[in-house]
Amino acid sequence: MNIEITSTQLIIGIGIAIILLLVIFLIKKRKKKQVARIKCKKCGEVYSVKDQSEWGEKDINYKCSKCNSDIKIAFFGYCDDCEEFVGFRKYTLGNRLLKGAKKALKVAIEGVNAYNDPISGVMTGIKHLTKIVDNTPSASAAGTCSFCDNVYLECPQCGYTVKFPVSVEQSDTIVNCSNCHTKMKHP
């Protein structure tokens, strides 16, 4: 059984391997321990919740050390306008990078098919992945109110919950955290 590999197939294979190795390297380099955050509505104090088994629990309460009021985990807050329950979806850096790598791989394959030039297709895919990684950081969590469609983002820096001012279709909009002024966008 003879297997012949053309130079085009070899270049495509090497390009795909480079993209995947770049993703793995970036995930290992930037991977942080996930920490949920809770926020006191009265005084705005933010606390870390390291026990991941508590994430997703709607009825867990903590006492604020400043004002002694009850606080809930920030991922599962309530809408400011209608006070309807909002469930947040956690976005990790690894998930965003893998999503970006899949898109970069798709762009690379489309470039190869469209131009029949594997090198430019692979380079386009790598540029696309680099643009995703170097851009403004995405929020670490996002949630939408099912009643009034308000969108909330969680700041990746301090964990503060910020209302997203526009619809999700305009997800390229950059928002400043009102607590630590970190720029972020919808994940």
Contacts in CASP RR format, 6 or more apart in sequence:
PFRMAT RR
TARGET T0000
AUTHOR 0000-0000-0000
METHOD contacts of the structure
MODEL  1
MNIEITSTQLIIGIGIAIILLLVIFLIKKRKKKQVARIKCKKCGEVYSVK
DQSEWGEKDINYKCSKCNSDIKIAFFGYCDDCEEFVGFRKYTLGNRLLKG
AKKALKVAIEGVNAYNDPISGVMTGIKHLTKIVDNTPSASAAGTCSFCDN
VYLECPQCGYTVKFPVSVEQSDTIVNCSNCHTKMKHP
8 118 0 8 1.000
11 118 0 8 1.000
11 119 0 8 1.000
11 122 0 8 1.000
12 112 0 8 1.000
12 118 0 8 1.000
12 122 0 8 1.000
14 122 0 8 1.000
15 108 0 8 1.000
15 118 0 8 1.000
15 122 0 8 1.000
15 126 0 8 1.000
16 105 0 8 1.000
16 108 0 8 1.000
16 122 0 8 1.000
18 122 0 8 1.000
18 126 0 8 1.000
19 101 0 8 1.000
19 104 0 8 1.000
19 105 0 8 1.000
19 108 0 8 1.000
19 122 0 8 1.000
19 125 0 8 1.000
19 126 0 8 1.000
19 129 0 8 1.000
20 101 0 8 1.000
22 101 0 8 1.000
22 126 0 8 1.000
22 129 0 8 1.000
23 97 0 8 1.000
23 98 0 8 1.000
23 100 0 8 1.000
23 101 0 8 1.000
23 129 0 8 1.000
26 97 0 8 1.000
26 133 0 8 1.000
27 93 0 8 1.000
27 94 0 8 1.000
27 97 0 8 1.000
27 98 0 8 1.000
30 93 0 8 1.000
31 93 0 8 1.000
31 94 0 8 1.000
32 93 0 8 1.000
33 50 0 8 1.000
34 52 0 8 1.000
34 90 0 8 1.000
34 92 0 8 1.000
35 48 0 8 1.000
35 49 0 8 1.000
35 50 0 8 1.000
36 48 0 8 1.000
36 49 0 8 1.000
36 50 0 8 1.000
36 52 0 8 1.000
36 54 0 8 1.000
36 55 0 8 1.000
36 73 0 8 1.000
36 74 0 8 1.000
36 75 0 8 1.000
37 46 0 8 1.000
37 47 0 8 1.000
37 48 0 8 1.000
37 49 0 8 1.000
37 73 0 8 1.000
37 74 0 8 1.000
37 154 0 8 1.000
37 158 0 8 1.000
37 159 0 8 1.000
37 160 0 8 1.000
38 46 0 8 1.000
38 47 0 8 1.000
38 49 0 8 1.000
38 62 0 8 1.000
38 71 0 8 1.000
38 72 0 8 1.000
38 73 0 8 1.000
38 74 0 8 1.000
39 45 0 8 1.000
39 46 0 8 1.000
39 47 0 8 1.000
39 71 0 8 1.000
39 74 0 8 1.000
39 159 0 8 1.000
39 160 0 8 1.000
39 161 0 8 1.000
40 46 0 8 1.000
40 47 0 8 1.000
40 64 0 8 1.000
40 66 0 8 1.000
40 67 0 8 1.000
40 69 0 8 1.000
40 71 0 8 1.000
41 69 0 8 1.000
41 71 0 8 1.000
42 64 0 8 1.000
42 67 0 8 1.000
42 69 0 8 1.000
43 64 0 8 1.000
43 66 0 8 1.000
43 67 0 8 1.000
43 69 0 8 1.000
44 179 0 8 1.000
45 64 0 8 1.000
45 65 0 8 1.000
45 66 0 8 1.000
45 67 0 8 1.000
46 74 0 8 1.000
46 158 0 8 1.000
46 159 0 8 1.000
46 160 0 8 1.000
46 179 0 8 1.000
47 62 0 8 1.000
47 64 0 8 1.000
47 71 0 8 1.000
49 55 0 8 1.000
49 62 0 8 1.000
49 73 0 8 1.000
54 60 0 8 1.000
54 73 0 8 1.000
55 73 0 8 1.000
55 75 0 8 1.000
55 90 0 8 1.000
56 73 0 8 1.000
56 75 0 8 1.000
56 76 0 8 1.000
57 73 0 8 1.000
57 76 0 8 1.000
58 76 0 8 1.000
58 85 0 8 1.000
60 72 0 8 1.000
60 73 0 8 1.000
61 70 0 8 1.000
61 71 0 8 1.000
61 72 0 8 1.000
62 70 0 8 1.000
62 71 0 8 1.000
62 72 0 8 1.000
63 69 0 8 1.000
63 70 0 8 1.000
63 71 0 8 1.000
64 70 0 8 1.000
64 71 0 8 1.000
74 88 0 8 1.000
74 141 0 8 1.000
74 154 0 8 1.000
74 159 0 8 1.000
74 160 0 8 1.000
74 161 0 8 1.000
75 87 0 8 1.000
75 88 0 8 1.000
75 90 0 8 1.000
75 141 0 8 1.000
75 154 0 8 1.000
76 85 0 8 1.000
76 86 0 8 1.000
76 87 0 8 1.000
76 88 0 8 1.000
77 85 0 8 1.000
77 86 0 8 1.000
77 87 0 8 1.000
77 88 0 8 1.000
77 152 0 8 1.000
77 161 0 8 1.000
78 84 0 8 1.000
78 85 0 8 1.000
78 86 0 8 1.000
79 85 0 8 1.000
79 86 0 8 1.000
79 145 0 8 1.000
79 147 0 8 1.000
79 148 0 8 1.000
79 150 0 8 1.000
79 152 0 8 1.000
80 150 0 8 1.000
80 163 0 8 1.000
81 145 0 8 1.000
81 148 0 8 1.000
81 150 0 8 1.000
82 145 0 8 1.000
82 147 0 8 1.000
82 148 0 8 1.000
82 150 0 8 1.000
84 145 0 8 1.000
84 146 0 8 1.000
84 147 0 8 1.000
84 148 0 8 1.000
86 143 0 8 1.000
86 144 0 8 1.000
86 145 0 8 1.000
86 146 0 8 1.000
86 150 0 8 1.000
86 152 0 8 1.000
87 143 0 8 1.000
88 141 0 8 1.000
88 142 0 8 1.000
88 143 0 8 1.000
88 152 0 8 1.000
88 154 0 8 1.000
89 141 0 8 1.000
89 142 0 8 1.000
89 143 0 8 1.000
90 140 0 8 1.000
90 141 0 8 1.000
91 138 0 8 1.000
91 139 0 8 1.000
91 140 0 8 1.000
91 141 0 8 1.000
91 142 0 8 1.000
91 187 0 8 1.000
92 140 0 8 1.000
96 132 0 8 1.000
96 138 0 8 1.000
96 187 0 8 1.000
97 132 0 8 1.000
97 133 0 8 1.000
100 128 0 8 1.000
100 129 0 8 1.000
100 132 0 8 1.000
101 129 0 8 1.000
103 128 0 8 1.000
103 129 0 8 1.000
103 132 0 8 1.000
104 125 0 8 1.000
104 126 0 8 1.000
104 128 0 8 1.000
104 129 0 8 1.000
104 132 0 8 1.000
105 125 0 8 1.000
107 121 0 8 1.000
107 124 0 8 1.000
107 125 0 8 1.000
107 128 0 8 1.000
108 121 0 8 1.000
108 122 0 8 1.000
108 124 0 8 1.000
108 125 0 8 1.000
108 126 0 8 1.000
109 121 0 8 1.000
110 121 0 8 1.000
111 117 0 8 1.000
111 120 0 8 1.000
111 121 0 8 1.000
111 124 0 8 1.000
112 118 0 8 1.000
112 121 0 8 1.000
112 122 0 8 1.000
115 121 0 8 1.000
135 185 0 8 1.000
136 174 0 8 1.000
136 183 0 8 1.000
136 184 0 8 1.000
136 185 0 8 1.000
137 156 0 8 1.000
137 182 0 8 1.000
137 183 0 8 1.000
137 184 0 8 1.000
137 185 0 8 1.000
138 156 0 8 1.000
138 184 0 8 1.000
138 185 0 8 1.000
138 186 0 8 1.000
138 187 0 8 1.000
139 153 0 8 1.000
139 154 0 8 1.000
139 155 0 8 1.000
139 156 0 8 1.000
139 162 0 8 1.000
139 175 0 8 1.000
139 184 0 8 1.000
139 185 0 8 1.000
139 186 0 8 1.000
139 187 0 8 1.000
140 154 0 8 1.000
140 155 0 8 1.000
140 156 0 8 1.000
140 159 0 8 1.000
140 187 0 8 1.000
141 153 0 8 1.000
141 154 0 8 1.000
141 187 0 8 1.000
142 151 0 8 1.000
142 152 0 8 1.000
142 153 0 8 1.000
142 154 0 8 1.000
142 164 0 8 1.000
142 186 0 8 1.000
142 187 0 8 1.000
143 151 0 8 1.000
143 152 0 8 1.000
143 153 0 8 1.000
144 150 0 8 1.000
144 151 0 8 1.000
144 152 0 8 1.000
144 168 0 8 1.000
145 151 0 8 1.000
145 152 0 8 1.000
149 167 0 8 1.000
150 163 0 8 1.000
150 164 0 8 1.000
151 163 0 8 1.000
151 164 0 8 1.000
151 167 0 8 1.000
151 168 0 8 1.000
151 186 0 8 1.000
152 161 0 8 1.000
152 162 0 8 1.000
152 163 0 8 1.000
152 164 0 8 1.000
153 161 0 8 1.000
153 162 0 8 1.000
153 164 0 8 1.000
153 175 0 8 1.000
153 184 0 8 1.000
153 186 0 8 1.000
154 160 0 8 1.000
154 161 0 8 1.000
154 162 0 8 1.000
155 161 0 8 1.000
155 162 0 8 1.000
155 177 0 8 1.000
155 179 0 8 1.000
155 180 0 8 1.000
155 182 0 8 1.000
155 184 0 8 1.000
156 182 0 8 1.000
156 184 0 8 1.000
157 177 0 8 1.000
157 180 0 8 1.000
157 182 0 8 1.000
158 177 0 8 1.000
158 179 0 8 1.000
158 180 0 8 1.000
158 182 0 8 1.000
159 179 0 8 1.000
160 177 0 8 1.000
160 178 0 8 1.000
160 179 0 8 1.000
160 180 0 8 1.000
162 175 0 8 1.000
162 177 0 8 1.000
162 178 0 8 1.000
162 184 0 8 1.000
164 173 0 8 1.000
164 175 0 8 1.000
164 186 0 8 1.000
165 173 0 8 1.000
165 175 0 8 1.000
166 173 0 8 1.000
168 186 0 8 1.000
171 185 0 8 1.000
171 186 0 8 1.000
172 185 0 8 1.000
173 185 0 8 1.000
173 186 0 8 1.000
174 183 0 8 1.000
174 184 0 8 1.000
174 185 0 8 1.000
175 183 0 8 1.000
175 184 0 8 1.000
175 185 0 8 1.000
176 182 0 8 1.000
176 183 0 8 1.000
176 184 0 8 1.000
177 183 0 8 1.000
177 184 0 8 1.000
END
